[in-house]
Amino acid sequence: MAGQLKNPKKQFQLNPNWAQLREQLKSNGFKKPSEASETEIPNSILGKRKSRPGDDSCDARPNPLIPTSSDSSVTDVIAMDCEMVGVSSNKSALGRVTLVNKWGNVIYDEFVRPVERVVDFRTKISGIRPQHLKKAKDFRIVQKEVAELIKGRILVGHALRNDFKALLLNHPKQDIRDTSEFQHFLSREGRSRALRHLATEVLGVEIQNGEHCPIEDARAAMMLYLKRRKEWEKSVKDFVRLKEKQKKRKPKKKTGVLRRPASE
């Protein structure tokens, strides 16, 4: 035991085979990665990647329509979008309705079985196919559920008058935020602009390339609203105050010349 402690180096001597292998690697010019000279790097098969302007993946703009929160609760502000189908009376009928909260998370998304027979699914735009309506909810049920969800809440959307018409529902005007009617989103001529054009210009995203996705459209409307929320809400409050003042004003009394009865 004492002899082993006096000569600790003997315990760590290389195996003769390993020593022989090391000598062979040295003779073949083997070098450790750290010993490789910088002049050998350009000889790599792949070479060095050339930097290009705008080629940095870190600079890629994130999609604003992707929810940043997993919160799927029913918030004080809700966005809605509907897709229509053609029915036998040569009219449009509700085929699908989607609601998202202020984070863009879906809180309601249902295909709807219209009361009348569907003659045109309008798949190229609506994205609705016959199989979607086979197990779809009855219109009356969907109408009731949507009415309960939007009651007492701010409702955001694009051209919501069409959605209300399809749902056969109404909503208080002071609680409607329609991106097709908001002053800052109108054209120079004061006309409504398509949702896809607003999404491209204001949000920097492309939507409705082919079949429409109501989830995507509802999220786009919500993001447009949030971009202008502060000034939008101010304009609504000013409008409500003006209406209240007009109601409080007493009608002026009519003044006229009294006429004597014909008998006099």
The 8 nearest C-alpha neighbors of each residue, nearest first, counted from 0:
[[1, 3, 2, 4, 5, 6, 7, 10],
 [0, 2, 4, 3, 5, 6, 7, 10],
 [3, 1, 5, 0, 4, 6, 7, 9],
 [2, 4, 0, 1, 6, 5, 7, 10],
 [5, 3, 1, 2, 7, 6, 0, 8],
 [6, 4, 2, 3, 7, 1, 8, 0],
 [5, 7, 3, 8, 4, 9, 2, 10],
 [6, 8, 4, 9, 10, 5, 3, 11],
 [9, 7, 10, 11, 6, 12, 5, 3],
 [8, 10, 12, 11, 7, 6, 3, 13],
 [9, 11, 8, 7, 12, 6, 3, 13],
 [12, 10, 8, 9, 13, 7, 14, 6],
 [11, 13, 9, 10, 14, 8, 15, 18],
 [14, 12, 15, 18, 11, 17, 16, 10],
 [13, 15, 17, 16, 18, 12, 19, 11],
 [16, 14, 18, 17, 19, 13, 20, 12],
 [15, 17, 19, 14, 18, 20, 13, 21],
 [18, 16, 20, 14, 19, 15, 21, 13],
 [19, 17, 15, 21, 16, 20, 13, 14],
 [18, 20, 16, 22, 17, 21, 15, 23],
 [21, 19, 17, 23, 22, 18, 16, 24],
 [22, 20, 18, 24, 23, 19, 17, 25],
 [21, 23, 25, 19, 20, 24, 26, 18],
 [22, 24, 20, 26, 21, 25, 27, 19],
 [25, 23, 27, 21, 29, 26, 22, 20],
 [26, 24, 22, 28, 27, 23, 29, 21],
 [25, 27, 23, 28, 24, 22, 29, 21],
 [28, 26, 24, 25, 29, 23, 22, 30],
 [27, 29, 25, 26, 30, 24, 23, 31],
 [30, 28, 24, 25, 27, 31, 26, 23],
 [31, 29, 34, 28, 32, 35, 25, 33],
 [30, 32, 34, 33, 35, 29, 28, 36],
 [33, 31, 34, 35, 30, 36, 29, 37],
 [32, 34, 31, 35, 30, 36, 37, 29],
 [35, 33, 31, 32, 30, 36, 37, 29],
 [34, 36, 32, 33, 30, 37, 31, 39],
 [37, 35, 38, 39, 34, 40, 33, 32],
 [36, 38, 39, 40, 35, 41, 34, 42],
 [37, 39, 36, 40, 41, 42, 35, 43],
 [38, 40, 37, 42, 36, 41, 35, 43],
 [41, 39, 42, 37, 38, 43, 36, 46],
 [40, 42, 43, 39, 46, 38, 47, 37],
 [43, 41, 40, 39, 44, 46, 38, 45],
 [42, 44, 46, 41, 45, 40, 39, 47],
 [43, 45, 46, 42, 41, 47, 40, 39],
 [46, 44, 43, 47, 48, 42, 41, 40],
 [45, 47, 43, 44, 41, 48, 42, 40],
 [46, 48, 49, 45, 41, 43, 40, 50],
 [49, 47, 50, 46, 45, 51, 41, 54],
 [48, 50, 47, 51, 46, 54, 52, 45],
 [51, 49, 48, 52, 54, 55, 53, 47],
 [50, 52, 54, 53, 49, 55, 48, 56],
 [51, 53, 54, 50, 55, 49, 58, 56],
 [52, 54, 55, 51, 58, 56, 59, 50],
 [55, 53, 51, 52, 56, 50, 58, 57],
 [54, 56, 57, 58, 53, 59, 52, 51],
 [57, 55, 58, 59, 54, 53, 60, 61],
 [58, 56, 55, 59, 60, 54, 53, 61],
 [57, 59, 56, 55, 60, 53, 54, 61],
 [60, 58, 56, 57, 61, 55, 53, 54],
 [59, 61, 58, 62, 57, 63, 203, 56],
 [62, 60, 63, 59, 65, 64, 58, 204],
 [61, 63, 64, 65, 60, 204, 203, 202],
 [64, 62, 65, 61, 202, 66, 222, 204],
 [65, 63, 62, 218, 66, 219, 215, 103],
 [64, 66, 63, 62, 67, 103, 61, 218],
 [67, 65, 103, 68, 102, 64, 104, 69],
 [66, 68, 65, 102, 69, 103, 63, 64],
 [67, 69, 70, 66, 102, 104, 71, 103],
 [68, 70, 71, 67, 104, 66, 102, 72],
 [69, 71, 68, 72, 104, 102, 100, 73],
 [72, 70, 104, 106, 69, 105, 73, 100],
 [71, 73, 70, 74, 106, 100, 104, 105],
 [72, 74, 100, 71, 106, 75, 77, 148],
 [73, 75, 76, 100, 72, 101, 77, 152],
 [76, 74, 152, 153, 77, 73, 101, 100],
 [75, 77, 153, 74, 101, 152, 154, 100],
 [78, 76, 100, 154, 99, 155, 101, 153],
 [77, 79, 155, 99, 217, 156, 98, 154],
 [80, 78, 98, 217, 156, 97, 155, 77],
 [79, 81, 217, 213, 97, 96, 156, 216],
 [80, 82, 96, 95, 162, 213, 97, 83],
 [83, 81, 95, 125, 94, 93, 96, 213],
 [84, 82, 93, 94, 92, 91, 125, 81],
 [83, 85, 120, 92, 94, 91, 121, 119],
 [84, 86, 119, 91, 118, 90, 117, 92],
 [87, 85, 117, 118, 116, 88, 90, 89],
 [86, 88, 89, 116, 118, 117, 115, 85],
 [87, 89, 90, 86, 115, 85, 91, 116],
 [90, 88, 87, 86, 85, 91, 118, 119],
 [91, 89, 88, 86, 85, 92, 87, 84],
 [90, 92, 85, 84, 83, 86, 93, 89],
 [91, 93, 84, 83, 165, 85, 94, 113],
 [92, 94, 83, 165, 95, 82, 84, 111],
 [95, 93, 111, 83, 82, 84, 110, 92],
 [94, 96, 110, 82, 111, 81, 109, 93],
 [97, 95, 81, 109, 108, 80, 82, 110],
 [96, 98, 108, 80, 107, 79, 213, 214],
 [97, 99, 79, 107, 78, 106, 105, 108],
 [100, 98, 105, 104, 103, 106, 78, 77],
 [101, 99, 77, 103, 102, 104, 74, 73],
 [100, 102, 103, 76, 77, 74, 221, 99],
 [103, 101, 100, 104, 66, 68, 67, 70],
 [104, 102, 99, 218, 100, 66, 101, 105],
 [105, 103, 99, 71, 102, 100, 66, 106],
 [104, 106, 99, 107, 98, 103, 100, 71],
 [105, 107, 99, 98, 71, 104, 100, 73],
 [106, 108, 98, 97, 105, 109, 99, 96],
 [109, 107, 97, 96, 98, 105, 106, 110],
 [110, 108, 95, 96, 111, 107, 97, 136],
 [109, 111, 95, 135, 94, 132, 136, 96],
 [112, 110, 94, 135, 136, 95, 138, 137],
 [111, 113, 137, 135, 138, 132, 136, 94],
 [114, 112, 115, 138, 111, 92, 93, 94],
 [113, 115, 112, 138, 116, 137, 92, 139],
 [116, 114, 113, 86, 117, 87, 88, 92],
 [115, 117, 86, 87, 118, 114, 113, 88],
 [118, 116, 86, 119, 85, 87, 115, 120],
 [119, 117, 86, 85, 87, 116, 120, 84],
 [120, 118, 85, 121, 117, 84, 86, 122],
 [119, 121, 84, 122, 127, 85, 128, 118],
 [122, 120, 119, 125, 123, 124, 84, 127],
 [121, 123, 126, 125, 127, 120, 124, 128],
 [124, 122, 210, 121, 126, 125, 209, 211],
 [123, 125, 210, 122, 211, 126, 121, 209],
 [124, 126, 122, 127, 82, 211, 121, 210],
 [125, 127, 122, 210, 124, 123, 211, 128],
 [128, 126, 122, 125, 120, 131, 129, 121],
 [127, 129, 131, 130, 122, 120, 126, 132],
 [130, 128, 131, 132, 133, 127, 120, 117],
 [131, 129, 133, 132, 128, 134, 127, 135],
 [132, 130, 129, 128, 133, 127, 135, 110],
 [131, 133, 135, 134, 130, 129, 112, 110],
 [132, 134, 130, 135, 131, 129, 112, 136],
 [135, 133, 132, 136, 131, 130, 112, 110],
 [136, 134, 132, 111, 110, 112, 133, 137],
 [137, 135, 111, 112, 138, 110, 141, 134],
 [136, 138, 112, 140, 139, 111, 141, 135],
 [137, 139, 141, 140, 113, 111, 112, 142],
 [140, 138, 142, 141, 137, 143, 136, 114],
 [141, 139, 143, 142, 137, 138, 144, 136],
 [142, 140, 144, 138, 143, 139, 145, 137],
 [141, 143, 139, 145, 140, 144, 138, 166],
 [142, 144, 146, 140, 141, 145, 139, 147],
 [145, 143, 141, 147, 146, 142, 140, 148],
 [144, 146, 148, 142, 147, 143, 141, 149],
 [145, 147, 143, 144, 149, 148, 150, 142],
 [148, 146, 144, 145, 150, 149, 143, 142],
 [149, 147, 145, 146, 150, 144, 73, 152],
 [148, 150, 152, 146, 147, 145, 151, 154],
 [151, 149, 147, 152, 148, 146, 170, 145],
 [152, 150, 149, 153, 174, 75, 148, 171],
 [153, 151, 75, 149, 150, 76, 154, 174],
 [152, 154, 174, 76, 175, 77, 75, 155],
 [153, 155, 175, 77, 78, 176, 76, 174],
 [156, 154, 78, 176, 177, 77, 175, 221],
 [155, 157, 177, 220, 79, 78, 159, 178],
 [156, 158, 178, 177, 179, 159, 220, 194],
 [159, 157, 160, 179, 161, 177, 156, 178],
 [158, 160, 162, 161, 157, 156, 163, 177],
 [159, 161, 163, 158, 162, 164, 157, 165],
 [162, 160, 164, 159, 163, 158, 165, 81],
 [161, 163, 159, 165, 164, 160, 81, 166],
 [164, 162, 166, 168, 160, 165, 161, 167],
 [163, 165, 167, 161, 162, 166, 160, 168],
 [164, 166, 162, 93, 163, 167, 92, 161],
 [167, 165, 163, 168, 164, 142, 162, 93],
 [168, 166, 164, 165, 163, 169, 142, 162],
 [169, 167, 163, 166, 164, 170, 146, 142],
 [168, 170, 163, 171, 167, 164, 166, 146],
 [169, 171, 172, 168, 174, 175, 150, 163],
 [172, 170, 174, 173, 175, 169, 151, 153],
 [171, 173, 175, 174, 170, 176, 169, 235],
 [172, 174, 171, 175, 235, 239, 176, 153],
 [175, 173, 153, 172, 171, 154, 176, 152],
 [176, 174, 154, 172, 173, 153, 177, 155],
 [177, 175, 155, 154, 178, 156, 174, 153],
 [176, 178, 156, 157, 179, 180, 155, 175],
 [179, 177, 157, 181, 180, 156, 176, 220],
 [178, 180, 191, 157, 177, 158, 181, 192],
 [181, 179, 178, 177, 182, 191, 185, 184],
 [180, 182, 178, 184, 183, 179, 177, 185],
 [181, 183, 185, 184, 180, 189, 179, 186],
 [184, 182, 181, 185, 186, 227, 180, 178],
 [185, 183, 182, 181, 186, 178, 179, 192],
 [186, 184, 191, 189, 190, 182, 183, 192],
 [185, 187, 189, 190, 188, 191, 192, 184],
 [188, 186, 189, 185, 190, 184, 183, 191],
 [187, 189, 186, 190, 185, 191, 192, 182],
 [190, 188, 186, 185, 187, 191, 182, 184],
 [191, 189, 186, 185, 188, 192, 187, 180],
 [192, 190, 185, 179, 180, 186, 193, 189],
 [191, 193, 185, 179, 194, 190, 186, 196],
 [192, 194, 196, 195, 197, 191, 179, 157],
 [193, 195, 197, 196, 198, 192, 157, 179],
 [194, 196, 198, 193, 197, 206, 199, 207],
 [197, 195, 199, 193, 198, 194, 200, 192],
 [196, 198, 194, 200, 199, 195, 201, 193],
 [199, 197, 202, 195, 196, 201, 200, 204],
 [200, 198, 203, 204, 196, 197, 205, 202],
 [199, 201, 197, 198, 203, 202, 196, 204],
 [200, 202, 198, 197, 203, 199, 223, 204],
 [203, 201, 198, 204, 199, 200, 63, 197],
 [202, 204, 199, 200, 201, 198, 205, 62],
 [205, 203, 199, 202, 198, 206, 62, 63],
 [206, 204, 199, 198, 195, 203, 207, 208],
 [205, 207, 208, 195, 204, 198, 215, 216],
 [208, 206, 211, 209, 210, 195, 212, 205],
 [207, 209, 206, 210, 205, 211, 195, 124],
 [208, 210, 207, 211, 124, 123, 206, 126],
 [209, 211, 124, 126, 123, 125, 207, 208],
 [212, 210, 207, 124, 125, 126, 213, 209],
 [211, 213, 215, 214, 216, 210, 207, 126],
 [214, 212, 216, 80, 215, 217, 97, 81],
 [215, 213, 217, 212, 216, 97, 218, 105],
 [214, 216, 218, 212, 213, 217, 219, 64],
 [217, 215, 213, 219, 218, 214, 212, 220],
 [218, 216, 220, 80, 214, 79, 78, 219],
 [217, 219, 221, 215, 103, 216, 220, 64],
 [220, 218, 216, 222, 221, 217, 215, 223],
 [221, 219, 223, 217, 156, 218, 222, 224],
 [220, 222, 218, 224, 219, 223, 78, 225],
 [223, 221, 225, 219, 224, 220, 218, 226],
 [224, 222, 220, 226, 221, 225, 219, 227],
 [223, 225, 221, 222, 226, 227, 228, 220],
 [224, 226, 228, 222, 227, 223, 221, 229],
 [227, 225, 223, 224, 228, 222, 229, 201],
 [228, 226, 225, 224, 229, 231, 230, 223],
 [227, 229, 225, 231, 224, 230, 226, 232],
 [230, 228, 232, 231, 227, 233, 225, 226],
 [229, 231, 233, 232, 228, 227, 234, 235],
 [232, 230, 228, 234, 233, 229, 227, 235],
 [231, 233, 235, 234, 229, 230, 228, 236],
 [232, 234, 230, 236, 231, 235, 237, 229],
 [233, 235, 237, 231, 232, 236, 238, 230],
 [236, 234, 238, 232, 237, 233, 239, 231],
 [237, 235, 239, 233, 238, 234, 240, 232],
 [236, 238, 234, 240, 235, 239, 233, 241],
 [237, 239, 235, 241, 236, 240, 234, 242],
 [240, 238, 236, 242, 241, 237, 243, 235],
 [241, 239, 243, 237, 242, 238, 236, 244],
 [242, 240, 238, 244, 239, 243, 237, 245],
 [241, 243, 245, 239, 240, 244, 246, 238],
 [244, 242, 240, 246, 245, 241, 239, 247],
 [245, 243, 247, 241, 246, 242, 240, 248],
 [244, 246, 242, 248, 243, 247, 241, 240],
 [245, 247, 243, 244, 248, 242, 249, 241],
 [248, 246, 244, 245, 249, 243, 242, 250],
 [247, 249, 245, 246, 244, 250, 243, 251],
 [250, 248, 247, 251, 246, 245, 252, 244],
 [249, 251, 248, 252, 253, 247, 246, 245],
 [250, 252, 249, 253, 248, 254, 247, 255],
 [253, 251, 254, 250, 249, 255, 248, 256],
 [252, 254, 251, 255, 250, 256, 257, 249],
 [255, 253, 252, 256, 251, 257, 250, 258],
 [254, 256, 257, 253, 258, 252, 251, 259],
 [257, 255, 258, 254, 259, 253, 260, 252],
 [258, 256, 255, 259, 254, 260, 253, 261],
 [259, 257, 256, 260, 261, 255, 263, 262],
 [258, 260, 261, 257, 263, 262, 256, 255],
 [259, 261, 262, 263, 258, 257, 256, 255],
 [260, 262, 263, 259, 258, 257, 256, 255],
 [263, 261, 260, 259, 258, 257, 256, 255],
 [262, 261, 260, 259, 258, 257, 256, 255]]
